[in-house]
């Protein structure tokens, strides 16, 4: 295999053996090759970026050998992406592949000297320095607000759906759509949907490796970009596939990547030799120009090589022959750029070697300076940017929205609601409350958008979004293709681009197709950027069990374990109409204030429920709060709600969702026998309302956890663990669903929690 020493020596030996050729007196403004558009001056600058990237790779290997470095995935062989950077503007947002060292260095050089120190930035990431400017030592990523580079994780292709969403947001901003009716703002002088974060003609760049082409996330992104193009939706997006032919040790079949990309409908295909700087720049410039002019997606296929293996510990000879490695070494982009400059009379071999050593010395000096910088020193430092909570600001934001809705926006509310405000229509069901709240949020937040499968014309499978498209227009309420990864990716990019996305996942079971977009992308953005970038989003999901007449596993899924362990993610589960309205306002305000990502899980079986104890009692309906009461009815993240029956001193029931209504019915029966119960609606599954749980448990000394999710991995496990951690020493029992998928029809009653099971467990505790 090629080592860092081998690569360095090969470059030196090659340049030392070259004759000078044409004296280095070429015009720096002349192109180094006809029709390339790449001048000598530009080629020299890009050579510097390529050399910088190479020396950073070499330094990473040395630092790792010394025990001071923690990341050795390098860019050697991919340095041609400096030519891609040169074809773009530094104001074009970029989501980069992890072999983008030369791109990063080239873009940094486009700014005023000293504004971004690419060498020090990258080295600080390698040594996990807390002073690293984007991730603060949490991970080695390419990212910078000054350079408009959005940090991405190393998860294969997971950033591609976000790139589609960001291109959507950039174009939506450029079009300046009026937030109220989806009209162009210029038509009536109305406010733009969102202030542009990037120039009006910006292009979004998204790079990835050839192995990623096969990943479901990439396929989803390509498909959505092409589908959008067929619908007439403009997406100024350039995908860049850096194809070195290997996914660690797995080879791409000959011709597979090119044919795969070329065959994508709706994507314009460009191809270049990524080891040839002049060709890369020329084709990149054409591709960028086409996307910028037409505002349509394209893919640039760069043929590259991979030098020094996948990472420092990769023993290439286990899966590659010496001849294959030698073949790639002969295509070294640095050597080919040096040859290009020498043949064009722009530099002599010795001049280039001198420049190579000069940059190498700078990298060595910088490495020595950062290797002992402080690392993150506590858990508090590690989690600091993860999910900030500013509850007072959230509460003030809701209060201010209420004041506007009752004052300056009152006429707009009358127009949107057809003259009959929701607070004047009488008690509502949960579905009606969510619908009215979404409308009010769309009025108060002109950057908000509602989208998903069947949410627009149909108004949602359960009618929850009915009428919103007619009220706010197709620019703000629209249907998507049927792909949950793309729906969430659209939301992630839209949030990053300054919009406030409220996507809908049609059923909880469908979320599992796309869960990594929440875990690996949404929740990690603040973590990997120290809050410099954020993607506020409220994901509405219809879920949980007990709906009648339309059941089975896929429409009654009640598994939330996959959500509860995602760091920083808020999970809300309202059970009543009044809580649904207040909690949805909280989630949107938290998104606006803190960039919070929330999942708003709506119990399907309670959408249209009206009664509590007896038919016709209307006990499950709630009046819609008028705007002047939004502040008083505010529900902070992580606060529960307690309902008492009788004295409420004998038993505490901790539950959520459908469990609340069932538990209240049981509590009423027990209270008639003199057993005072309190039923605590957790409302928030992440973070759990720990203080409320402990206080309410201690009030009776008997706790029954009613968990409608599965016994293994269910919410009840976390609730009981929280009580143990808090030192609770009273009695406790749990009822939960059986560990199984849900069957169709009445068979589901055998495996779900029911009122009989709740009552039996409650009586057992009361008798103890």
Buried (B, 14 or more C-beta within 10 A) or exposed (E): BBEBEBBBEBBEEBBEEBEEEEEBEBEEEEBBBEEBBBBBBBBBBBBBBBBBBBBBBBBBBBBBEEEBBBBBBBBBBBBBBBBBBBBBBBBBBBBBBBBBBBBBBBBBBBBEEEEBBBBBBBBBBBBBBBBBBBBBBBBBBBBBEBBBBBBBBBBBBBBBBBBBBBBBBBBBBBBBBBBBBBBEBEEEEBEBBBEBBBBEBBBBBBBBBBBBBBBBBBBBBBBBBBBBBEEEBBBBBBBBBBBBBBBEEEBBEEEBBBEBBEEBEBBBBBBBBBBBBBBBBBBBBBBBEBBBEEBBBBBBBBBBBBBBBBBBEBEBEEEBEEEBBEEBBEBBBBBBBBBBBBBBBBBBBEBBBEBBEEBBEBBBEBBEEBBEBEEBEEEEBBBBBBBBBEBEBBBBBBBBBBBBBBEEBEEBBEEBBEEEBBBEEEBBBBBBBBBBBBBBBBBBBBBBBBBBBBBBEEBBBBBBBBBBBEBBBBBBBBBBBEBBBBBBBBBBBBBBBBBBBBBBBBBBBBBEBBBBBBBBBBBBBBBBBBBBBBBBBBBBBBBBBBBEEEBBBEBBBBBBBBBBEBEBBBBBBBBBBBBBBBBBBBBBBBBBBBBBBBBBBBBBBBBBBBEBEEEEEEBBBBBBBBBBBBBEBBBBBBBBBBBBBBEBBBBBBBBBBBBBBBBBBBBBBBBEEEBBBBBBBBBBBBBBBBEBBBBBBBBBBBBBBBBBBBBEBBBBBBBBEBBEEBEBEBBBBBBBBEEEBBBEEEEBEEBBBBBEBBBBBBBEBBEE
